[in-house]
Amino acid sequence: MWLFAAIAVLVGYLLGNINGAVCMSRTLGDDVRTHGSGNAGLTNFVRNYGAGRSLTVVAIDGGKAVAACVLGGLLLRNTLGFQTGSAIGGAAVMLGHVFPVFLGFRGGKGILSGLFIALVTDFRIAILILVVFAVFYLLTQYVSLGSVLAAIAFGCGFVIWHYNQPVLMVCGIFMSALATFMHRQNIIRLLKGQERKTNLFKK
């Protein structure tokens, strides 16, 4: 079990280093991290390059998250169970996305990855965070507010539905805390009324 868990964590982390926003911006001869917030995430990409190319960013970041979760689930299905294995792979891929060693530890904030991790691990949590994000984003136009609340809801979902599966629950709480921590500057700007609104639907 420990060998399979180590493989799931290592491969998941390495997959996390494949960053959609960085990959797409480099095809344009640029680096998204040199613009705006300096973050290698979907929101900063949309702000600087428009929504037109963002589907590719979603496909890359979503694809790596799904791959890491499925691998972890398959490797550990006979010991810890598919769900717990997928959560372990998910935690690793999110860590790699946020702190990618091959990108100088400058990655994204984990919200998009978290959505796809939830889709594989427990679709109820995916629905929960989608609803939370959509409601607060549409009401305020603050992507960061929707993201922070979705990250918190992510962890709450694992506690509510998987309180009797300690490893699975801890993985969920870890991912929730990581994504929330990565938004700490956004939280400060929101409290000060200095956060920037974003139209994710502009061309």
The 8 nearest C-alpha neighbors of each residue, nearest first, counted from 0:
[[1, 3, 2, 4, 78, 75, 79, 74],
 [0, 2, 4, 3, 5, 6, 75, 7],
 [3, 1, 5, 4, 0, 6, 7, 74],
 [2, 4, 6, 0, 5, 1, 74, 7],
 [3, 5, 1, 7, 2, 6, 0, 8],
 [6, 4, 2, 8, 3, 7, 9, 1],
 [5, 7, 3, 9, 4, 8, 10, 2],
 [8, 6, 71, 4, 5, 10, 88, 9],
 [7, 9, 11, 5, 91, 6, 10, 88],
 [10, 8, 6, 12, 11, 7, 5, 13],
 [9, 11, 13, 7, 12, 8, 6, 14],
 [12, 10, 92, 67, 91, 8, 14, 88],
 [11, 13, 95, 92, 91, 15, 9, 14],
 [14, 12, 10, 15, 16, 11, 9, 95],
 [15, 13, 11, 16, 12, 17, 63, 10],
 [14, 16, 95, 96, 92, 12, 13, 17],
 [17, 15, 99, 95, 14, 13, 96, 18],
 [18, 16, 15, 14, 19, 96, 13, 63],
 [17, 19, 21, 20, 16, 22, 60, 96],
 [18, 20, 56, 59, 22, 60, 21, 23],
 [19, 21, 23, 56, 22, 18, 39, 40],
 [20, 22, 24, 18, 19, 23, 31, 30],
 [23, 21, 19, 25, 20, 24, 18, 26],
 [24, 22, 26, 20, 25, 21, 19, 56],
 [23, 25, 27, 29, 21, 30, 26, 22],
 [26, 24, 28, 29, 27, 22, 23, 30],
 [25, 27, 23, 24, 28, 22, 29, 21],
 [28, 26, 25, 24, 29, 23, 30, 22],
 [29, 27, 25, 26, 24, 30, 23, 22],
 [28, 30, 25, 24, 27, 31, 26, 33],
 [31, 29, 24, 32, 25, 33, 21, 28],
 [30, 32, 33, 34, 24, 21, 39, 44],
 [33, 31, 37, 38, 30, 34, 39, 36],
 [34, 32, 31, 37, 30, 35, 29, 36],
 [35, 33, 37, 32, 31, 36, 47, 30],
 [34, 36, 37, 43, 33, 47, 32, 38],
 [35, 37, 38, 34, 43, 32, 33, 39],
 [38, 36, 32, 34, 35, 33, 39, 31],
 [37, 39, 36, 32, 40, 107, 43, 106],
 [40, 38, 107, 106, 32, 20, 31, 21],
 [41, 39, 107, 38, 42, 43, 20, 44],
 [40, 42, 44, 43, 45, 20, 56, 53],
 [43, 41, 45, 44, 40, 46, 142, 199],
 [44, 42, 46, 45, 41, 40, 38, 47],
 [43, 45, 41, 42, 47, 46, 48, 20],
 [46, 44, 49, 50, 42, 48, 47, 43],
 [47, 45, 43, 44, 49, 48, 42, 197],
 [46, 48, 44, 45, 49, 43, 34, 35],
 [49, 47, 45, 44, 46, 50, 52, 51],
 [50, 48, 45, 202, 51, 46, 47, 201],
 [49, 51, 45, 53, 202, 52, 201, 200],
 [52, 50, 49, 53, 202, 54, 48, 45],
 [53, 51, 54, 50, 55, 49, 56, 48],
 [52, 54, 56, 50, 55, 51, 57, 45],
 [55, 53, 57, 56, 52, 58, 51, 50],
 [54, 56, 58, 53, 57, 52, 59, 19],
 [55, 57, 19, 53, 59, 54, 58, 20],
 [58, 56, 54, 60, 55, 59, 61, 53],
 [57, 59, 55, 61, 56, 62, 60, 54],
 [60, 58, 19, 62, 56, 61, 57, 55],
 [61, 59, 57, 63, 19, 62, 58, 112],
 [60, 62, 58, 64, 59, 63, 115, 57],
 [61, 63, 59, 65, 64, 60, 58, 66],
 [62, 64, 66, 60, 65, 61, 14, 67],
 [65, 63, 61, 67, 62, 66, 112, 116],
 [64, 66, 68, 62, 63, 67, 69, 115],
 [65, 67, 63, 69, 64, 68, 70, 62],
 [68, 66, 11, 88, 70, 64, 65, 69],
 [69, 67, 85, 88, 89, 71, 65, 70],
 [68, 70, 72, 66, 71, 67, 85, 65],
 [69, 71, 67, 73, 72, 68, 66, 74],
 [72, 70, 84, 88, 85, 7, 68, 74],
 [71, 73, 81, 84, 85, 69, 75, 70],
 [72, 74, 70, 76, 71, 75, 69, 81],
 [73, 75, 71, 72, 3, 76, 70, 84],
 [74, 76, 84, 78, 72, 77, 79, 73],
 [75, 77, 80, 81, 73, 72, 78, 79],
 [78, 76, 75, 80, 79, 74, 81, 73],
 [79, 77, 75, 76, 80, 0, 74, 81],
 [80, 78, 75, 76, 83, 77, 84, 81],
 [81, 79, 76, 83, 82, 78, 77, 75],
 [80, 82, 72, 76, 84, 83, 85, 73],
 [83, 81, 85, 120, 84, 80, 72, 86],
 [82, 84, 167, 86, 85, 80, 81, 79],
 [85, 83, 72, 71, 81, 75, 87, 86],
 [84, 86, 68, 72, 71, 88, 82, 83],
 [85, 87, 89, 83, 84, 88, 90, 170],
 [88, 86, 84, 90, 89, 85, 83, 91],
 [87, 89, 68, 71, 67, 85, 91, 11],
 [90, 88, 86, 68, 92, 87, 91, 116],
 [89, 91, 87, 93, 88, 92, 174, 86],
 [92, 90, 12, 11, 94, 8, 88, 89],
 [91, 93, 15, 11, 12, 95, 89, 94],
 [92, 94, 96, 90, 95, 91, 109, 89],
 [95, 93, 91, 97, 92, 96, 98, 90],
 [94, 96, 15, 12, 99, 92, 98, 16],
 [95, 97, 15, 93, 94, 16, 106, 99],
 [96, 98, 106, 107, 94, 95, 108, 93],
 [97, 99, 104, 95, 106, 96, 94, 105],
 [100, 98, 104, 95, 16, 102, 101, 96],
 [99, 101, 104, 103, 102, 98, 16, 95],
 [102, 100, 99, 103, 16, 104, 13, 17],
 [103, 101, 99, 104, 100, 105, 106, 16],
 [102, 104, 105, 100, 101, 99, 98, 106],
 [103, 105, 98, 99, 100, 102, 106, 101],
 [106, 104, 103, 98, 102, 99, 97, 107],
 [105, 107, 97, 39, 96, 98, 99, 104],
 [106, 108, 40, 39, 97, 38, 109, 96],
 [109, 107, 181, 97, 178, 110, 40, 106],
 [108, 110, 112, 178, 111, 107, 93, 113],
 [111, 109, 113, 112, 108, 114, 146, 178],
 [112, 110, 114, 113, 109, 115, 61, 60],
 [111, 113, 109, 115, 110, 114, 64, 61],
 [114, 112, 116, 110, 111, 115, 109, 117],
 [115, 113, 117, 111, 112, 116, 125, 118],
 [114, 116, 118, 117, 112, 113, 61, 64],
 [117, 115, 113, 119, 118, 114, 89, 64],
 [116, 118, 125, 120, 114, 115, 121, 119],
 [119, 117, 122, 115, 125, 116, 120, 121],
 [118, 120, 117, 116, 121, 115, 65, 122],
 [119, 121, 117, 82, 118, 85, 116, 86],
 [120, 122, 117, 123, 124, 118, 119, 125],
 [121, 123, 118, 125, 124, 117, 126, 120],
 [124, 122, 126, 125, 121, 127, 117, 118],
 [123, 125, 127, 122, 126, 156, 121, 117],
 [126, 124, 122, 117, 118, 123, 128, 127],
 [125, 127, 129, 123, 124, 128, 130, 122],
 [128, 126, 124, 130, 125, 129, 123, 131],
 [127, 129, 149, 131, 125, 130, 126, 132],
 [130, 128, 126, 132, 127, 131, 133, 125],
 [129, 131, 133, 127, 128, 132, 134, 126],
 [132, 130, 128, 134, 129, 133, 149, 127],
 [131, 133, 145, 129, 149, 130, 135, 134],
 [134, 132, 130, 136, 131, 135, 137, 129],
 [135, 133, 131, 137, 132, 136, 130, 138],
 [134, 136, 145, 138, 132, 137, 133, 139],
 [135, 137, 140, 145, 133, 139, 141, 138],
 [138, 136, 134, 135, 140, 139, 133, 141],
 [137, 139, 135, 136, 134, 140, 133, 141],
 [138, 140, 141, 136, 137, 135, 196, 144],
 [141, 139, 136, 196, 137, 197, 142, 138],
 [142, 140, 196, 139, 143, 144, 136, 197],
 [143, 141, 145, 144, 136, 146, 140, 197],
 [142, 144, 146, 141, 145, 147, 185, 182],
 [145, 143, 147, 146, 141, 142, 148, 135],
 [144, 146, 132, 135, 136, 142, 148, 143],
 [147, 145, 143, 149, 144, 148, 132, 142],
 [148, 146, 150, 144, 149, 145, 179, 143],
 [147, 149, 151, 145, 150, 146, 152, 144],
 [148, 150, 128, 152, 146, 132, 147, 151],
 [151, 149, 153, 147, 175, 148, 152, 179],
 [150, 152, 148, 153, 154, 149, 175, 155],
 [151, 153, 155, 149, 150, 154, 128, 156],
 [154, 152, 150, 156, 151, 155, 175, 149],
 [153, 155, 172, 175, 157, 171, 156, 151],
 [154, 156, 152, 158, 157, 153, 159, 151],
 [157, 155, 159, 153, 154, 158, 124, 152],
 [156, 158, 161, 168, 154, 160, 155, 159],
 [157, 159, 162, 155, 156, 161, 160, 168],
 [160, 158, 156, 157, 161, 155, 162, 154],
 [159, 161, 157, 158, 156, 162, 163, 155],
 [162, 160, 157, 164, 163, 158, 168, 159],
 [161, 163, 158, 164, 159, 160, 168, 165],
 [162, 164, 161, 165, 168, 160, 158, 167],
 [165, 163, 161, 167, 162, 166, 168, 83],
 [166, 164, 168, 167, 169, 163, 162, 161],
 [167, 165, 169, 168, 164, 170, 83, 87],
 [166, 168, 83, 170, 165, 164, 169, 86],
 [167, 169, 165, 171, 157, 170, 166, 161],
 [170, 168, 172, 166, 171, 167, 165, 173],
 [171, 169, 173, 167, 168, 172, 86, 90],
 [172, 170, 168, 174, 154, 169, 173, 157],
 [171, 173, 154, 175, 169, 174, 170, 176],
 [174, 172, 170, 176, 171, 175, 169, 177],
 [175, 173, 177, 171, 176, 172, 90, 178],
 [174, 176, 154, 172, 150, 178, 173, 177],
 [175, 177, 179, 173, 174, 178, 180, 172],
 [178, 176, 174, 180, 179, 175, 173, 181],
 [179, 177, 181, 175, 109, 180, 176, 108],
 [178, 180, 176, 182, 181, 177, 147, 150],
 [181, 179, 177, 183, 182, 178, 176, 175],
 [180, 182, 178, 179, 108, 183, 177, 184],
 [183, 181, 185, 179, 180, 184, 186, 178],
 [182, 184, 186, 180, 185, 181, 187, 179],
 [185, 183, 187, 186, 182, 188, 181, 189],
 [186, 184, 188, 182, 187, 183, 189, 143],
 [185, 187, 189, 183, 184, 188, 182, 190],
 [186, 188, 184, 190, 185, 189, 191, 183],
 [189, 187, 193, 194, 191, 185, 190, 186],
 [190, 188, 192, 186, 194, 191, 187, 193],
 [189, 191, 187, 188, 192, 186, 193, 194],
 [192, 190, 188, 189, 193, 187, 194, 186],
 [191, 193, 189, 190, 194, 188, 187, 195],
 [192, 194, 188, 191, 189, 195, 190, 187],
 [195, 193, 188, 189, 192, 196, 185, 141],
 [196, 194, 193, 197, 141, 188, 189, 142],
 [195, 197, 141, 140, 194, 198, 142, 139],
 [198, 196, 140, 199, 141, 142, 195, 46],
 [199, 197, 200, 201, 140, 196, 46, 45],
 [198, 200, 201, 197, 50, 45, 42, 46],
 [201, 199, 198, 50, 202, 49, 197, 45],
 [202, 200, 199, 198, 50, 49, 51, 45],
 [201, 50, 49, 51, 200, 199, 45, 48]]
